[in-house]
Amino acid sequence: MLEALLISQAVLWVLVLGLAALVLALLRQIGVLHERITPMGALTLDHGPKEGEPSPRFDIPDFLGRGTVRIGGPRDNGHSLLLMFVAPGCPVCKKLLPIIKSVAQSESDWLDTVLASDGEVDDQRLFVEDHKLDHFPYVLSGELGMTYRIGKLPYGLLIDGSGVVRAKGLINTREHLESLIQARQMGMASIQEYLEKGGGKSEITNRTGF
């Protein structure tokens, strides 16, 4: 009886050690795959004004009554404009808002950020209050979304100081949002375009921190 118990314990330990070795091997493979995977930028949907084309110009009243927000056309301060389309009923938008705030603050020396939405005024007001968005220019305009052909949210466009669309795409993560900024610095429409033209992962990682 004792001998059978000892044998079963020995077999159990062999199985445990084998399982531990298998887990370590899987973790190593995951690490290798992570190193090989190239970071993906914002997914560009081929609708609305294209990269390199002038953005349509809009002068829209700020939702909180702080004057008129200009979108498109030359900007007086020479800054680029990050136009983010969000909505109260969009869960991904809510998760992305802290990232938008962080990027807007860190890039404020050259970048202005405007939030755009559409829908019921009461829902929008609660959205602004709950997520403390009152320090952003915030506009409500169905025409704006239709002009840029916004079909999915959250969606971002980067428009330079002269009013030209420089990058755009569906934004779900910080990586996607920062890819718009990196595309602007590289003079390309997206990270994907950079890769297609022979760019390497190491340079993207150095620029984006991913």
Secondary structure as GFF3:
##gff-version 3
##sequence-region A 1 210
A	DSSP	alpha_helix	2	36	.	.	.	ID=ss1
A	DSSP	beta_strand	58	61	.	.	.	ID=ss2
A	DSSP	beta_strand	68	71	.	.	.	ID=ss3
A	DSSP	beta_strand	80	85	.	.	.	ID=ss4
A	DSSP	alpha_helix	91	106	.	.	.	ID=ss5
A	DSSP	beta_strand	111	117	.	.	.	ID=ss6
A	DSSP	alpha_helix	121	130	.	.	.	ID=ss7
A	DSSP	beta_strand	138	140	.	.	.	ID=ss8
A	DSSP	alpha_helix	142	147	.	.	.	ID=ss9
A	DSSP	beta_strand	155	159	.	.	.	ID=ss10
A	DSSP	beta_strand	165	170	.	.	.	ID=ss11
A	DSSP	alpha_helix	174	186	.	.	.	ID=ss12
A	DSSP	alpha_helix	191	196	.	.	.	ID=ss13
A	DSSP	alpha_helix	201	208	.	.	.	ID=ss14
###
